[in-house]
Amino acid sequence: PISIASLVGITILLFIFFRNPLFIFVLVISLLTGITVTFGVTGLVIGRLNTVTTIMAAVLMGLGIDYGIQFLYRFREEFTLRDDFMSSVTETIYHTGIASLISALTTTSAFIVLMFSDFKGFSEFGLIACYGIIIIAISMYFVTALQIAIIFRLAPSLKKYFYMNQRESEESNFAHRFFVKPKRVLIVSAVIILGISAFAPTVKFNYSGRDLLLENQESLLIYDEIGDRFDVSSDPQAIVTDTLEKSEAVFDFFTPVPEEMANSVDQVVSIWNIIPPENQQKENLHILRQIKNDLKYMKPSMLTEEQRKHLPTVDKYLGVKDFSYADVPDLFTKQFTEVPTSKIKGHMLFIYPKVALWHGKDLESFYNNVAKFDYPLISKRTLNAILYSQEIDLDKNSEDHVIGKYTSEEEALILKIANSASKEELIKMNILPLTAQLIVDKRPFESIAQMRSFKDTAYTAGSVILFAKLAMIVRGEAYPAVGFTLLIVLLILVTFYRGLIPAILSLFPLVVGLAVMLGIMGIFGAKINFFNVLVFPIVIGYGIQNGIYIYYRFMEERNVG
């Protein structure tokens, strides 16, 4: 739809300026030929389009039609003077063609920087634009010339439409009258440009991805409803570990969520949510035994008939035992392991972010915290399993144990057992086999800090991580890309002009135009976001054409004068 709308818009504008269906037909055929060849090459080189490059046809049509207009306008001027097709084409290519060649190369260079982006959408966009502009420029010159030759051969009566008439010359003279007093034009233009450009520094970067979406979409409303109703993110991210022991260690790392991650991480869900840690189980069993002791003096006859019905249930709950991973039903364990057809085997944890998919700056914080992180292989759960394997005071508050805080006596006890117990003895304490083997392999330990110094790296994957990575790439590459683009354009201009002053003169209108564009954005409160930043290379690529044409035509008129 965007490409069709672009083609329709170009056709309408061509009709307004040329007012001749024949010229419109010739230019549109040349343009579509170039677009078709470009996508043919894309099919061979890349083989597909992505979310960003789907708008490529519209962009190339906007950039490419300019070459056709320049060719046709100059050809008509030459043909009006010479009344000879071949000499008119030769003069057109000699004068306008050189400017168009430099323009095509500078426009292409504006997209070269995008080819080196880590974001594939931008890199493929830059690649297609580079060869697409060259292809369309060639098409707009040679296919247009070919069509005119065919028209002159098959329909000589149409030749008269290619002569410039008196009305068109008068329109050109009318435009020239604006510059009768160049100083006044320069002063007024400078005041307007400086006034608008003063607002350029007020333009901000919009980190909100929500603003890129249409409001009141059902999917967005449901997304918001889930967050409001259940107080949880509906974008859980996945962490995959290759062993059960590592999944326990990762879960333990986030229990509780580290203070530096508390603003971006809500909670982590895994099979270990179902299995209480050993210290909690021991404390719960201790409480249940106390309740059982208190109830043994209570005879059934002391209860009502309704209460006596629940005695079997009470006896069942008071008789529970230690609960380990082996006791978890398959129905639950399968929720956190790979599906049978998966190529990746392991155990999954789901991390729920506090930030939504479109909170740009918060996304970066979330990404920096969890995209890649190191965690201790010997968890706090393991340390507590060792501690609670001994006879300790279960009536004592153990909140410190949950966060890995121990008294000097408790630490000494943990180290004594860790340094002396066999692997089998550690496993009997409900320590997982690979963790028990790690303790045996790495001991002796001098402190708990040393025990927890052995770490592994985990990686998080999911839509929030992907969008955060995209946001960071775009924001990190956007401003340097614009600077490098201008530098490359300047170097190409210096090379062709063989001088710095002509290059600066051609580049100056573009820089002024960019400043005015940013100023207008500042005035109306428009912000740069993760996708419209792509407009800047397009503006540079297209805007430099006008500077080149103006300079070349100025030098040509100056030499003639």
C-alpha positions as CSV (number, residue, x, y, z in Angstrom):
1,P,0.0,0.0,0.0
2,I,2.8,2.4,0.8
3,S,4.5,1.8,-2.5
4,I,1.2,2.2,-4.4
5,A,0.5,5.5,-2.5
6,S,4.0,6.7,-3.3
7,L,3.5,5.9,-7.0
8,V,0.1,7.7,-7.1
9,G,1.6,10.7,-5.4
10,I,4.5,10.9,-7.8
11,T,2.1,10.6,-10.7
12,I,-0.1,13.4,-9.4
13,L,2.9,15.7,-8.8
14,L,4.3,15.0,-12.3
15,F,0.9,15.9,-13.8
16,I,0.8,19.2,-11.9
17,F,4.3,20.2,-13.1
18,F,4.4,18.7,-16.6
19,R,0.7,18.7,-17.4
20,N,1.4,16.2,-20.1
21,P,0.3,12.5,-19.8
22,L,3.0,11.5,-22.3
23,F,5.9,12.7,-20.1
24,I,4.3,11.1,-17.0
25,F,4.0,7.8,-18.9
26,V,7.6,7.9,-20.0
27,L,9.0,8.7,-16.5
28,V,6.7,6.1,-14.7
29,I,7.8,3.3,-17.1
30,S,11.4,4.1,-16.6
31,L,10.9,4.3,-12.8
32,L,9.0,1.0,-12.6
33,T,11.7,-0.6,-14.8
34,G,14.4,0.4,-12.3
35,I,12.3,-0.8,-9.3
36,T,11.7,-4.1,-11.0
37,V,15.4,-4.7,-11.8
38,T,16.3,-3.6,-8.2
39,F,14.0,-6.2,-6.6
40,G,15.2,-8.8,-9.1
41,V,18.8,-8.2,-7.9
42,T,17.5,-8.3,-4.3
43,G,16.0,-11.7,-4.9
44,L,19.3,-13.0,-6.1
45,V,21.5,-11.2,-3.5
46,I,19.4,-11.4,-0.3
47,G,16.4,-13.5,-1.2
48,R,13.8,-11.7,0.9
49,L,12.5,-8.4,2.4
50,N,12.3,-7.7,6.1
51,T,10.1,-5.4,8.1
52,V,12.2,-2.3,7.3
53,T,13.0,-3.0,3.6
54,T,9.3,-3.5,2.7
55,I,9.1,0.3,2.3
56,M,12.1,0.2,-0.1
57,A,10.1,0.6,-3.3
58,A,8.5,3.8,-2.0
59,V,11.9,5.2,-0.9
60,L,13.6,4.4,-4.2
61,M,10.7,5.8,-6.2
62,G,11.0,9.1,-4.3
63,L,14.8,9.2,-4.8
64,G,14.8,7.9,-8.4
65,I,12.2,10.1,-10.0
66,D,14.5,13.1,-9.6
67,Y,16.9,11.7,-12.1
68,G,14.2,11.3,-14.7
69,I,12.9,14.8,-14.1
70,Q,16.4,16.2,-14.5
71,F,17.0,14.3,-17.7
72,L,13.7,15.1,-19.3
73,Y,13.8,18.8,-18.4
74,R,17.4,19.2,-19.7
75,F,16.6,17.1,-22.8
76,R,13.7,19.3,-23.7
77,E,15.9,22.4,-23.3
78,E,18.5,20.9,-25.6
79,F,16.0,19.6,-28.1
80,T,14.3,23.0,-28.3
81,L,17.7,24.5,-29.2
82,R,19.0,21.8,-31.5
83,D,16.0,20.0,-32.9
84,D,18.2,16.8,-33.1
85,F,17.6,13.7,-30.9
86,M,21.2,12.3,-30.7
87,S,22.9,15.6,-30.1
88,S,20.3,16.6,-27.5
89,V,20.8,13.3,-25.6
90,T,24.6,13.7,-25.8
91,E,24.5,17.2,-24.4
92,T,22.0,16.2,-21.7
93,I,24.2,13.3,-20.5
94,Y,27.3,15.5,-20.8
95,H,25.9,18.2,-18.6
96,T,23.2,16.8,-16.4
97,G,24.5,13.2,-16.6
98,I,27.8,14.1,-14.8
99,A,25.9,15.9,-12.0
100,S,23.5,12.9,-11.8
101,L,26.4,10.5,-11.6
102,I,28.0,12.4,-8.7
103,S,24.5,12.7,-7.1
104,A,23.9,8.9,-7.4
105,L,27.3,8.2,-5.8
106,T,26.8,10.6,-3.0
107,T,23.2,9.4,-2.4
108,T,24.6,5.8,-2.4
109,S,27.3,6.7,0.1
110,A,24.6,8.1,2.4
111,F,23.3,4.5,2.8
112,I,26.7,2.8,2.9
113,V,26.9,3.5,6.7
114,L,23.7,1.6,7.2
115,M,25.2,-1.5,5.7
116,F,27.5,-1.8,8.7
117,S,24.7,-1.7,11.3
118,D,24.3,-4.7,13.7
119,F,20.6,-4.5,13.0
120,K,19.8,-6.5,10.0
121,G,16.8,-4.4,9.0
122,F,19.1,-1.4,8.6
123,S,22.0,-3.2,7.0
124,E,19.8,-4.8,4.3
125,F,18.1,-1.5,3.8
126,G,21.4,0.2,3.2
127,L,22.5,-2.6,0.8
128,I,19.4,-2.5,-1.3
129,A,19.4,1.3,-1.4
130,C,23.1,1.4,-2.6
131,Y,22.6,-0.7,-5.7
132,G,19.0,0.3,-6.1
133,I,19.8,4.0,-6.5
134,I,22.5,3.2,-9.2
135,I,20.1,0.9,-11.1
136,I,17.3,3.5,-11.0
137,A,19.5,6.3,-12.0
138,I,20.7,4.3,-15.1
139,S,17.1,3.4,-15.9
140,M,15.8,6.9,-15.6
141,Y,18.5,8.1,-18.1
142,F,18.7,5.3,-20.6
143,V,15.2,3.8,-20.5
144,T,13.8,7.3,-20.8
145,A,16.1,8.1,-23.8
146,L,15.1,4.7,-25.4
147,Q,11.4,5.5,-25.0
148,I,11.8,8.9,-26.5
149,A,13.7,7.4,-29.5
150,I,10.8,4.9,-30.0
151,I,8.2,7.6,-29.8
152,F,10.1,9.7,-32.4
153,R,10.4,6.7,-34.7
154,L,6.9,5.3,-34.3
155,A,4.9,8.5,-33.7
156,P,6.7,11.5,-35.2
157,S,3.7,13.7,-34.6
158,L,4.3,13.5,-30.8
159,K,7.7,15.1,-31.3
160,K,6.2,18.6,-30.9
161,Y,5.4,17.9,-27.2
162,F,9.1,17.8,-26.4
163,Y,9.7,21.4,-27.5
164,M,9.6,23.9,-24.7
165,N,6.9,26.5,-25.4
166,Q,6.6,30.2,-24.5
167,R,4.5,29.5,-21.4
168,E,7.1,27.3,-19.9
169,S,9.8,29.8,-20.5
170,E,7.6,32.5,-18.8
171,E,7.1,30.3,-15.8
172,S,10.9,29.9,-15.5
173,N,11.3,33.7,-15.8
174,F,8.6,34.2,-13.1
175,A,10.7,32.1,-10.7
176,H,13.8,34.1,-11.6
177,R,12.1,37.3,-10.5
178,F,12.3,36.2,-6.9
179,F,16.0,36.7,-7.1
180,V,16.1,40.2,-8.6
181,K,17.3,41.5,-5.3
182,P,19.6,38.6,-4.0
183,K,20.8,40.4,-0.9
184,R,17.2,40.9,0.4
185,V,16.4,37.2,-0.3
186,L,19.6,36.2,1.5
187,I,18.9,38.3,4.6
188,V,15.3,37.2,4.8
189,S,16.2,33.6,4.3
190,A,19.0,33.7,6.9
191,V,16.6,35.2,9.5
192,I,14.0,32.5,8.9
193,I,16.6,29.7,8.9
194,L,18.2,30.9,12.1
195,G,14.9,31.4,13.8
196,I,13.6,27.9,13.0
197,S,17.0,26.2,13.5
198,A,17.2,27.7,17.0
199,F,14.6,25.0,18.0
200,A,16.7,22.1,16.7
201,P,18.4,21.5,20.1
202,T,15.0,21.0,21.7
203,V,14.3,17.8,19.8
204,K,14.4,14.7,22.1
205,F,14.7,11.0,21.5
206,N,11.4,9.1,22.2
207,Y,12.2,5.9,24.0
208,S,8.6,4.8,24.1
209,G,7.9,2.0,21.7
210,R,4.2,2.4,22.6
211,D,4.1,5.6,20.5
212,L,5.0,3.6,17.4
213,L,1.7,1.6,17.7
214,L,-1.8,2.5,17.0
215,E,-3.8,3.2,20.2
216,N,-6.9,1.2,21.2
217,Q,-5.8,-2.0,19.4
218,E,-7.4,-5.1,21.0
219,S,-4.0,-6.7,21.7
220,L,-2.7,-3.6,23.5
221,L,-5.9,-3.3,25.6
222,I,-5.6,-7.0,26.6
223,Y,-1.9,-6.4,27.4
224,D,-2.8,-3.5,29.7
225,E,-5.7,-5.5,31.2
226,I,-3.4,-8.4,32.2
227,G,-0.9,-6.0,33.8
228,D,-3.7,-4.2,35.8
229,R,-5.7,-7.2,36.8
230,F,-2.9,-9.6,37.7
231,D,0.0,-7.2,38.5
232,V,2.3,-9.2,36.3
233,S,4.0,-8.6,32.9
234,S,2.6,-10.6,30.0
235,D,6.0,-10.7,28.3
236,P,7.9,-13.4,30.2
237,Q,11.5,-14.0,29.0
238,A,13.1,-17.4,29.0
239,I,16.4,-18.6,30.5
240,V,17.6,-22.1,29.5
241,T,20.1,-24.0,31.4
242,D,21.6,-27.4,30.4
243,T,21.4,-29.0,33.8
244,L,18.8,-29.1,36.6
245,E,21.5,-27.9,39.1
246,K,22.1,-24.8,37.1
247,S,18.4,-24.0,36.9
248,E,18.3,-24.2,40.7
249,A,21.3,-21.9,41.0
250,V,19.7,-19.3,38.6
251,F,16.4,-19.4,40.5
252,D,18.3,-19.0,43.8
253,F,20.2,-16.0,42.3
254,F,16.9,-14.2,41.7
255,T,15.4,-15.2,45.2
256,P,15.1,-12.6,46.3
257,V,15.7,-10.4,43.3
258,P,19.1,-8.6,43.6
259,E,18.7,-5.0,44.7
260,E,20.4,-3.7,41.6
261,M,17.8,-5.5,39.4
262,A,14.7,-4.7,41.6
263,N,13.6,-1.8,39.4
264,S,13.4,-4.0,36.2
265,V,12.9,-7.6,37.3
266,D,9.5,-8.6,38.9
267,Q,10.0,-12.3,39.5
268,V,11.4,-15.6,38.2
269,V,9.2,-18.6,37.8
270,S,10.5,-22.2,37.6
271,I,10.0,-25.7,38.9
272,W,11.8,-24.5,42.1
273,N,8.8,-22.4,43.0
274,I,7.0,-25.7,43.7
275,I,9.9,-27.1,45.8
276,P,10.4,-25.2,49.1
277,P,14.1,-24.9,50.1
278,E,15.4,-27.3,52.7
279,N,15.4,-24.8,55.5
280,Q,11.8,-23.9,54.9
281,Q,10.8,-27.5,54.8
282,K,12.6,-28.3,58.1
283,E,10.9,-25.3,59.7
284,N,7.5,-26.3,58.4
285,L,7.9,-29.9,59.6
286,H,9.0,-28.6,63.0
287,I,5.8,-26.5,63.3
288,L,3.7,-29.5,62.1
289,R,5.3,-31.7,64.8
290,Q,4.5,-29.1,67.4
291,I,0.9,-29.0,66.3
292,K,0.7,-32.8,66.3
293,N,2.1,-32.9,69.9
294,D,-0.5,-30.4,70.9
295,L,-3.3,-32.4,69.3
296,K,-2.4,-35.8,70.8
297,Y,-4.1,-34.8,74.1
298,M,-7.3,-34.0,72.2
299,K,-9.7,-36.9,72.1
300,P,-12.2,-37.3,69.2
301,S,-15.0,-37.3,71.7
302,M,-14.1,-33.7,72.5
303,L,-15.0,-32.7,68.9
304,T,-18.3,-32.2,67.2
305,E,-19.4,-34.6,64.6
306,E,-18.7,-32.1,61.8
307,Q,-15.1,-31.6,63.1
308,R,-14.5,-35.3,63.4
309,K,-15.1,-35.7,59.6
310,H,-11.9,-33.7,59.0
311,L,-9.6,-35.7,61.2
312,P,-8.3,-37.9,58.4
313,T,-7.4,-34.8,56.4
314,V,-5.7,-33.3,59.4
315,D,-3.7,-36.5,60.0
316,K,-2.7,-36.6,56.3
317,Y,-1.3,-33.1,56.4
318,L,0.4,-33.5,59.8
319,G,2.2,-36.6,58.4
320,V,3.8,-35.0,55.4
321,K,7.6,-35.6,54.8
322,D,10.4,-33.9,53.0
323,F,9.6,-32.9,49.4
324,S,12.3,-33.1,46.6
325,Y,12.5,-32.7,42.8
326,A,11.9,-36.4,42.4
327,D,8.5,-36.1,44.1
328,V,7.2,-33.4,41.7
329,P,4.6,-34.9,39.2
330,D,5.6,-35.0,35.6
331,L,2.7,-32.7,34.8
332,F,4.7,-29.9,36.4
333,T,8.2,-30.8,35.5
334,K,7.3,-30.9,31.8
335,Q,6.2,-27.2,31.9
336,F,9.9,-26.3,32.5
337,T,11.7,-28.7,30.2
338,E,12.0,-28.8,26.4
339,V,9.3,-30.2,24.2
340,P,10.1,-33.5,22.5
341,T,10.8,-31.9,19.1
342,S,13.1,-29.2,20.4
343,K,16.8,-29.3,19.3
344,I,17.8,-27.5,22.6
345,K,17.7,-29.7,25.7
346,G,17.6,-28.3,29.2
347,H,15.6,-26.7,31.9
348,M,13.7,-23.4,31.6
349,L,13.1,-20.5,33.9
350,F,10.8,-17.6,33.1
351,I,11.7,-14.1,34.1
352,Y,9.0,-11.5,34.3
353,P,10.1,-7.9,33.7
354,K,8.6,-5.0,35.5
355,V,8.8,-3.0,32.3
356,A,6.6,-3.3,29.3
357,L,7.8,-3.9,25.8
358,W,7.7,-0.3,24.8
359,H,9.4,1.4,27.8
360,G,12.7,2.2,25.9
361,K,15.0,3.5,28.7
362,D,13.7,0.9,31.3
363,L,14.2,-1.7,28.6
364,E,17.9,-0.9,28.4
365,S,18.2,-1.3,32.2
366,F,16.4,-4.6,32.0
367,Y,18.6,-5.8,29.1
368,N,21.8,-4.7,30.9
369,N,20.7,-6.6,34.0
370,V,19.5,-9.9,32.6
371,A,20.5,-10.4,29.0
372,K,23.8,-11.9,30.2
373,F,24.6,-12.4,33.8
374,D,26.9,-14.5,36.1
375,Y,25.4,-16.5,38.9
376,P,27.0,-18.6,41.7
377,L,26.9,-22.4,41.0
378,I,26.6,-23.1,44.7
379,S,23.3,-21.6,45.7
380,K,22.0,-20.3,49.0
381,R,19.5,-23.2,49.0
382,T,22.5,-25.6,48.9
383,L,24.2,-23.8,51.8
384,N,21.0,-23.9,53.8
385,A,20.5,-27.6,53.0
386,I,24.0,-28.2,54.6
387,L,23.2,-26.1,57.6
388,Y,19.8,-27.6,58.3
389,S,21.1,-31.1,57.9
390,Q,22.4,-30.6,61.5
391,E,20.5,-30.2,64.7
392,I,19.9,-26.4,65.0
393,D,17.4,-24.3,66.7
394,L,14.4,-24.3,64.3
395,D,12.5,-21.8,66.4
396,K,15.1,-19.1,65.5
397,N,14.1,-16.6,62.8
398,S,15.8,-17.8,59.6
399,E,15.1,-14.8,57.3
400,D,18.9,-14.1,57.2
401,H,19.5,-17.6,55.9
402,V,17.2,-16.9,52.9
403,I,19.4,-14.1,51.7
404,G,22.6,-15.9,52.6
405,K,23.5,-14.3,55.9
406,Y,25.0,-16.5,58.6
407,T,26.6,-16.1,62.0
408,S,30.3,-17.0,62.3
409,E,29.3,-20.2,64.1
410,E,26.8,-21.1,61.3
411,E,29.4,-20.4,58.6
412,A,32.0,-22.5,60.4
413,L,29.5,-25.4,60.6
414,I,28.7,-25.1,56.8
415,L,32.4,-25.1,55.9
416,K,33.2,-28.0,58.2
417,I,30.5,-30.2,56.5
418,A,31.3,-29.0,53.0
419,N,35.0,-29.8,53.4
420,S,34.5,-33.2,54.9
421,A,31.2,-34.8,53.7
422,S,31.3,-37.3,50.9
423,K,29.3,-36.8,47.7
424,E,26.8,-39.4,48.8
425,E,26.4,-37.7,52.2
426,L,25.8,-34.4,50.4
427,I,23.2,-35.9,48.2
428,K,21.4,-37.3,51.2
429,M,21.1,-33.7,52.4
430,N,18.9,-33.1,49.3
431,I,21.7,-31.5,47.4
432,L,21.6,-32.1,43.7
433,P,24.2,-34.6,42.4
434,L,26.2,-32.2,40.1
435,T,26.3,-29.6,42.9
436,A,27.5,-32.2,45.3
437,Q,30.3,-33.2,42.9
438,L,31.3,-29.5,42.4
439,I,31.6,-29.1,46.2
440,V,33.8,-32.2,46.4
441,D,36.0,-31.1,43.4
442,K,36.5,-27.5,44.6
443,R,37.1,-28.0,48.3
444,P,38.7,-27.1,50.7
445,F,36.9,-23.9,51.2
446,E,38.0,-21.1,53.6
447,S,34.8,-19.1,53.5
448,I,31.3,-19.1,52.1
449,A,32.3,-16.3,49.8
450,Q,34.9,-18.7,48.3
451,M,32.2,-21.4,47.9
452,R,30.0,-19.0,46.0
453,S,32.9,-17.6,43.8
454,F,32.5,-20.4,41.3
455,K,30.1,-19.0,38.7
456,D,28.6,-19.7,35.3
457,T,27.0,-17.4,32.7
458,A,23.3,-17.4,31.8
459,Y,21.6,-15.8,28.9
460,T,18.0,-14.5,28.6
461,A,15.9,-14.6,25.5
462,G,12.5,-13.2,24.5
463,S,10.6,-10.3,22.9
464,V,11.6,-7.7,25.5
465,I,15.3,-8.6,25.2
466,L,15.1,-8.5,21.4
467,F,13.4,-5.1,21.3
468,A,15.8,-3.8,23.9
469,K,18.7,-4.9,21.8
470,L,17.2,-3.2,18.7
471,A,16.6,0.0,20.7
472,M,20.2,0.1,21.9
473,I,21.6,-0.6,18.4
474,V,19.4,2.1,16.8
475,R,20.1,4.7,19.4
476,G,23.8,3.9,19.6
477,E,24.3,4.0,15.8
478,A,21.9,6.7,14.8
479,Y,23.9,9.8,15.5
480,P,27.3,8.5,14.5
481,A,25.7,7.2,11.3
482,V,24.5,10.7,10.3
483,G,28.0,12.2,11.0
484,F,29.8,9.5,9.0
485,T,27.3,9.9,6.2
486,L,28.0,13.6,5.9
487,L,31.8,12.9,6.1
488,I,31.6,10.3,3.3
489,V,29.5,12.6,1.1
490,L,32.0,15.4,1.6
491,L,34.9,13.2,0.7
492,I,33.2,12.1,-2.5
493,L,32.4,15.7,-3.5
494,V,36.0,16.8,-2.8
495,T,37.2,13.9,-5.0
496,F,34.9,14.8,-8.0
497,Y,35.2,18.6,-7.6
498,R,38.9,18.4,-6.8
499,G,38.5,21.2,-4.3
500,L,37.1,21.7,-0.8
501,I,35.2,25.0,-1.5
502,P,32.9,23.5,-4.2
503,A,32.2,20.5,-2.0
504,I,31.2,22.7,0.9
505,L,29.1,24.9,-1.3
506,S,27.2,21.8,-2.5
507,L,26.9,20.4,1.0
508,F,25.9,23.7,2.7
509,P,22.2,23.7,1.6
510,L,21.8,20.1,2.9
511,V,23.2,21.0,6.3
512,V,20.9,24.0,6.5
513,G,18.0,21.9,5.4
514,L,18.7,19.4,8.2
515,A,18.9,22.2,10.8
516,V,15.6,23.6,9.6
517,M,14.0,20.1,9.6
518,L,15.1,19.5,13.2
519,G,13.9,23.0,14.1
520,I,10.4,22.3,12.7
521,M,10.4,19.1,14.7
522,G,11.3,21.0,17.8
523,I,8.5,23.6,17.2
524,F,5.8,21.0,16.8
525,G,7.1,18.7,19.5
526,A,8.0,15.8,17.2
527,K,10.6,13.4,18.5
528,I,13.1,11.1,17.0
529,N,12.3,7.5,17.6
530,F,13.7,4.0,16.8
531,F,12.4,4.0,13.3
532,N,12.1,7.5,12.0
533,V,15.8,7.9,12.6
534,L,16.1,6.0,9.3
535,V,14.8,9.1,7.6
536,F,18.1,11.0,8.1
537,P,20.2,9.0,5.7
538,I,17.4,9.3,3.2
539,V,17.2,13.1,3.6
540,I,20.9,13.4,3.3
541,G,20.9,11.1,0.2
542,Y,18.2,13.0,-1.5
543,G,19.0,16.5,-0.3
544,I,22.6,16.4,-1.6
545,Q,21.3,15.9,-5.1
546,N,19.8,19.4,-5.2
547,G,23.1,21.0,-4.0
548,I,25.0,19.2,-6.8
549,Y,22.6,20.1,-9.5
550,I,22.5,23.8,-8.4
551,Y,26.2,24.0,-8.3
552,Y,26.7,22.3,-11.7
553,R,24.1,24.5,-13.3
554,F,25.6,27.6,-11.7
555,M,29.1,26.8,-13.0
556,E,27.7,26.0,-16.5
557,E,25.8,29.3,-16.7
558,R,28.8,31.1,-15.4
559,N,31.1,29.6,-18.1
560,V,28.6,30.4,-20.8
561,G,28.3,34.0,-19.5
